[in-house]
């Protein structure tokens, strides 16, 4: 083991033996290199002649760049062309941490890590798997989950996904979740909680979220050591009263010494910048302090350094400029209103009683998506093909469930879309 990894492990073991035990073998062995090329480059910062870093510099000391590119970008070249740190830009990390507290007021006074920048949420999930999941570790997910977990966790790290039933009688199936969490006896548990959920578009009620947290607390009290990964890709897009407004990361990050909460979030969906690829990974555990979090940040940055080197500088700079803009809040509210109107149009369309002959909505209240469960005898992919070929409507078939991304559909087109689903189902029944 590299001595720098051993040094970080020593800090983590001293501060939280539980967190150390939760690390994967990769997580135990990874480190951010403070020596070697990076260390020598840091020591040379400010020298008159600096020939350390593998980047080109103009004679005037600014980043070398092509005018064909630079002329299209209204930012200081120093904020665009150089490498960003593997940890992410310090300014956007600090800003995002402030925003986490603003969005989750119950975290006031709770010490968290400084977010580390990832190449959006897919990369964040992958880095969480790198840090905490060995091939023998099962990862608990609902039976409706984002399919890319298969590639990022199962294909990449060999971790099987074990599923619990998400809904029962129109509500979150707390009994199924508790049974799955406690399956297999006391030990290490890794769970992903994704709210608003992709594909269902469901966020727990306040009461359900409290119950989920209580179930995790009870499991931790019994001696389980739990990594609770919160995939907050669609955070903030909640459209009904009584639904949890704060991320479940907030209560989990201060819940128990046996529960490490790992928040994966970012601007991708929250700020409508899908191609920017800027996400964050943030840690919280009861009793966590700056030394523990610094060690976790260094290991995470080391994993990123060895994986993609760093996330794009220009994307981080553009986002920080937006976050600090006086118009940011009002513009974001305007887009939320559009999304809410589309959600309301879906609710209105689904009051049509005839649709129940062929499909019914799975519980939904938030996010980008909702799903319909097809009636017995209908095959999702057959209906999907008819929708494309006959009605020029595109949906995603997940077995006998159709996922509707109403985020991409004008409110004025929603009724036509569901009428098309009805007619396609009718065609397939003939």
VOTIBA-870939 format. One line per field, with one value per residue (C-alpha): residue number from 1; residue in three letters; x, y, z. Coordinates in steps of 0.5 Angstrom, whole numbers, plus 500, padded with zeros to 3 digits. Layout:
BEGIN
num = c(NUM/...) .
residuo = c(ALA/...) .
east = c(X/...) .
north = c(Y/...) .
up = c(Z/...) .
! end
This chain:
BEGIN
num = c(1/2/3/4/5/6/7/8/9/10/11/12/13/14/15/16/17/18/19/20/21/22/23/24/25/26/27/28/29/30/31/32/33/34/35/36/37/38/39/40/41/42/43/44/45/46/47/48/49/50/51/52/53/54/55/56/57/58/59/60/61/62/63/64/65/66/67/68/69/70/71/72/73/74/75/76/77/78/79/80/81/82/83/84/85/86/87/88/89/90/91/92/93/94/95/96/97/98/99/100/101/102/103/104/105/106/107/108/109/110/111/112/113/114/115/116/117/118/119/120/121/122/123/124/125/126/127/128/129/130/131/132/133/134/135/136/137/138/139/140/141/142/143/144/145/146/147/148/149/150/151/152/153/154/155/156/157/158/159/160/161/162/163/164/165/166/167/168/169/170/171/172/173/174/175/176/177/178/179/180/181/182/183/184/185/186/187/188/189/190/191/192/193/194/195/196/197/198/199/200/201/202/203/204/205/206/207/208/209/210/211/212/213/214/215/216/217/218/219/220/221/222/223/224/225/226/227/228/229/230/231/232/233/234/235/236/237/238/239/240/241/242/243/244/245/246/247/248/249/250/251/252/253/254/255/256/257/258/259/260/261/262/263/264/265/266/267/268/269/270/271/272/273/274/275/276/277/278/279/280/281/282/283/284/285/286/287/288/289/290/291/292/293/294/295/296/297/298/299/300/301/302/303/304/305/306/307/308/309/310/311/312/313/314/315/316/317/318/319/320/321/322/323/324/325/326/327/328/329/330/331/332/333/334/335/336/337/338/339/340/341/342/343/344/345/346/347/348/349/350/351/352/353/354/355/356/357/358/359/360/361/362/363/364/365/366/367/368/369/370/371/372/373/374/375/376/377/378/379/380/381/382/383/384/385/386/387/388/389/390/391/392/393/394/395/396/397/398/399/400/401/402/403/404/405/406/407/408/409/410/411/412/413/414/415/416/417/418/419/420/421/422/423/424/425/426/427/428/429/430) .
residuo = c(UNK/UNK/UNK/UNK/UNK/UNK/UNK/UNK/UNK/UNK/UNK/UNK/UNK/UNK/UNK/UNK/UNK/UNK/UNK/UNK/UNK/UNK/UNK/UNK/UNK/UNK/UNK/UNK/UNK/UNK/UNK/UNK/UNK/UNK/UNK/UNK/UNK/UNK/UNK/UNK/UNK/UNK/UNK/UNK/UNK/UNK/UNK/UNK/UNK/UNK/UNK/UNK/UNK/UNK/UNK/UNK/UNK/UNK/UNK/UNK/UNK/UNK/UNK/UNK/UNK/UNK/UNK/UNK/UNK/UNK/UNK/UNK/UNK/UNK/UNK/UNK/UNK/UNK/UNK/UNK/UNK/UNK/UNK/UNK/UNK/UNK/UNK/UNK/UNK/UNK/UNK/UNK/UNK/UNK/UNK/UNK/UNK/UNK/UNK/UNK/UNK/UNK/UNK/UNK/UNK/UNK/UNK/UNK/UNK/UNK/UNK/UNK/UNK/UNK/UNK/UNK/UNK/UNK/UNK/UNK/UNK/UNK/UNK/UNK/UNK/UNK/UNK/UNK/UNK/UNK/UNK/UNK/UNK/UNK/UNK/UNK/UNK/UNK/UNK/UNK/UNK/UNK/UNK/UNK/UNK/UNK/UNK/UNK/UNK/UNK/UNK/UNK/UNK/UNK/UNK/UNK/UNK/UNK/UNK/UNK/UNK/UNK/UNK/UNK/UNK/UNK/UNK/UNK/UNK/UNK/UNK/UNK/UNK/UNK/UNK/UNK/UNK/UNK/UNK/UNK/UNK/UNK/UNK/UNK/UNK/UNK/UNK/UNK/UNK/UNK/UNK/UNK/UNK/UNK/UNK/UNK/UNK/UNK/UNK/UNK/UNK/UNK/UNK/UNK/UNK/UNK/UNK/UNK/UNK/UNK/UNK/UNK/UNK/UNK/UNK/UNK/UNK/UNK/UNK/UNK/UNK/UNK/UNK/UNK/UNK/UNK/UNK/UNK/UNK/UNK/UNK/UNK/UNK/UNK/UNK/UNK/UNK/UNK/UNK/UNK/UNK/UNK/UNK/UNK/UNK/UNK/UNK/UNK/UNK/UNK/UNK/UNK/UNK/UNK/UNK/UNK/UNK/UNK/UNK/UNK/UNK/UNK/UNK/UNK/UNK/UNK/UNK/UNK/UNK/UNK/UNK/UNK/UNK/UNK/UNK/UNK/UNK/UNK/UNK/UNK/UNK/UNK/UNK/UNK/UNK/UNK/UNK/UNK/UNK/UNK/UNK/UNK/UNK/UNK/UNK/UNK/UNK/UNK/UNK/UNK/UNK/UNK/UNK/UNK/UNK/UNK/UNK/UNK/UNK/UNK/UNK/UNK/UNK/UNK/UNK/UNK/UNK/UNK/UNK/UNK/UNK/UNK/UNK/UNK/UNK/UNK/UNK/UNK/UNK/UNK/UNK/UNK/UNK/UNK/UNK/UNK/UNK/UNK/UNK/UNK/UNK/UNK/UNK/UNK/UNK/UNK/UNK/UNK/UNK/UNK/UNK/UNK/UNK/UNK/UNK/UNK/UNK/UNK/UNK/UNK/UNK/UNK/UNK/UNK/UNK/UNK/UNK/UNK/UNK/UNK/UNK/UNK/UNK/UNK/UNK/UNK/UNK/UNK/UNK/UNK/UNK/UNK/UNK/UNK/UNK/UNK/UNK/UNK/UNK/UNK/UNK/UNK/UNK/UNK/UNK/UNK/UNK/UNK/UNK/UNK/UNK/UNK/UNK/UNK/UNK/UNK/UNK/UNK/UNK/UNK/UNK/UNK/UNK/UNK/UNK/UNK/UNK/UNK/UNK/UNK/UNK/UNK/UNK/UNK/UNK/UNK/UNK/UNK/UNK/UNK) .
east = c(500/502/505/500/494/496/497/489/487/490/486/480/481/482/476/471/473/466/468/474/471/466/471/472/479/480/478/483/488/487/490/491/498/501/508/511/509/503/507/513/508/505/511/514/507/509/516/519/520/515/516/513/505/503/500/502/503/503/509/505/503/496/494/495/489/486/482/477/475/477/473/466/467/466/470/477/482/484/477/477/483/487/486/481/484/482/478/474/475/475/470/465/466/465/459/455/456/453/447/446/445/440/436/436/435/435/443/444/450/452/459/459/465/467/463/468/467/465/464/456/452/454/461/459/455/461/466/462/462/470/470/465/463/467/465/462/458/450/447/440/436/428/425/424/431/436/438/445/446/447/453/456/456/455/459/464/465/462/456/450/444/438/431/426/419/418/410/405/397/400/405/412/413/416/416/419/425/426/426/431/436/436/436/443/444/448/454/456/450/450/443/442/436/434/428/425/426/428/423/417/418/416/419/416/412/414/412/415/422/421/420/425/430/428/428/436/437/434/439/445/443/443/450/450/455/451/453/447/448/443/442/439/439/432/433/428/423/417/410/405/404/406/412/419/422/429/434/434/441/440/437/442/448/447/443/448/455/454/451/455/451/454/450/451/448/449/447/445/438/437/440/438/445/446/452/456/457/458/456/458/460/459/460/456/456/454/461/464/470/474/480/475/472/479/481/475/476/483/481/475/480/485/480/478/485/486/479/478/484/479/472/472/474/469/463/465/466/460/456/459/458/450/450/453/448/442/438/439/434/428/430/430/423/421/423/420/413/414/415/410/405/407/406/399/397/399/395/389/390/390/383/380/377/377/385/384/382/389/394/394/399/404/405/408/409/416/422/422/418/412/410/404/403/400/394/395/396/399/407/411/415/410/406/412/413/406/407/413/410/403/402/409/410/416/416/421/419/421/418/410/411/412/416/414/419/414/419/421/413/410/404/399/401/400/393/395/400/396/391/396/398/391/390/396/394/387/391/395/389/386) .
north = c(500/507/511/516/512/509/516/517/511/512/519/515/509/514/519/513/506/505/509/505/499/501/503/498/495/500/506/504/504/510/517/524/524/530/528/526/531/534/536/538/543/546/547/551/555/563/561/566/560/554/548/543/543/539/545/551/558/564/569/573/568/567/560/558/558/558/564/560/557/563/568/564/565/571/569/570/565/563/560/556/553/551/544/545/541/534/536/541/549/551/557/553/547/552/555/549/547/554/552/545/548/553/548/544/548/542/542/548/547/540/539/536/535/540/537/534/536/530/529/530/525/518/519/521/514/511/514/512/505/506/508/504/497/491/486/482/488/488/494/495/499/499/495/502/504/508/503/506/503/497/499/504/499/492/492/496/493/487/489/486/490/487/490/492/493/501/501/498/501/507/509/507/500/501/494/491/496/494/487/488/492/487/481/477/479/484/487/492/495/499/503/508/512/516/522/524/517/515/513/513/521/519/523/520/524/527/522/516/520/520/513/511/514/511/504/506/508/502/498/502/501/493/494/494/499/503/507/511/514/519/520/527/528/531/535/541/539/537/539/537/539/534/531/532/538/537/531/525/526/532/527/521/525/527/520/515/514/507/511/514/519/520/526/525/531/537/542/537/537/542/548/545/544/537/537/541/535/538/534/533/528/530/526/527/522/523/526/527/533/536/531/525/529/532/525/522/528/527/519/521/526/521/516/522/524/516/516/522/527/533/535/541/548/552/548/550/557/558/555/559/565/563/562/569/572/577/573/566/565/568/565/558/559/561/554/551/554/551/544/544/546/540/536/539/537/530/530/533/528/522/524/521/514/511/510/505/500/500/503/506/511/509/514/520/527/530/530/529/523/519/512/508/501/497/492/485/482/488/488/495/494/493/499/503/501/502/509/511/508/510/516/519/519/516/513/508/501/498/491/492/500/506/511/518/524/530/534/534/535/542/542/543/537/532/530/528/524/520/519/516/511/510/508/505/500/499/497/492/489/487) .
up = c(500/498/505/503/503/509/512/510/513/519/520/518/523/529/527/525/525/522/516/515/515/510/505/499/498/492/497/502/497/494/496/492/491/494/492/485/479/483/489/485/481/487/490/484/484/483/480/475/470/471/467/471/469/462/459/454/456/452/452/456/461/460/457/450/446/439/438/434/441/445/441/443/450/454/460/463/459/466/468/462/459/465/468/474/481/481/487/483/483/491/489/486/492/497/494/493/500/502/497/500/507/504/500/507/513/518/516/520/525/522/520/513/508/502/496/491/484/479/472/474/477/473/475/482/483/480/485/490/488/487/495/498/494/493/489/494/497/495/493/495/490/489/484/480/479/474/469/469/476/472/468/474/479/477/470/473/480/480/485/485/485/490/490/494/492/492/492/496/496/493/498/499/501/508/510/504/505/512/510/505/509/514/510/511/518/521/517/512/508/502/500/494/495/489/490/486/483/476/473/477/479/486/493/500/504/510/514/509/509/517/517/512/517/523/519/518/525/528/523/525/532/531/529/522/518/513/507/505/498/496/488/488/481/481/487/488/483/488/486/492/499/504/500/503/501/504/501/505/506/511/517/515/515/523/524/527/528/524/518/513/508/501/497/490/486/481/476/471/472/478/473/466/464/462/458/463/467/473/480/487/492/499/506/512/519/526/529/523/523/519/519/517/512/509/509/505/500/499/497/493/489/488/485/480/479/477/473/469/472/473/471/466/468/463/466/473/472/468/473/479/475/474/482/483/478/481/476/478/483/479/473/476/479/472/469/476/474/467/470/475/469/465/471/473/465/466/473/469/463/467/470/464/466/460/460/466/461/459/464/470/473/478/484/482/485/483/478/471/470/471/469/467/469/463/463/463/456/454/452/453/447/443/445/445/437/435/439/434/428/428/433/432/440/443/450/454/455/462/461/462/465/460/463/461/461/461/463/455/453/452/457/451/448/454/453/446/448/453/448/443/449/450/442/441/447/444/437/441/444/437) .
! end
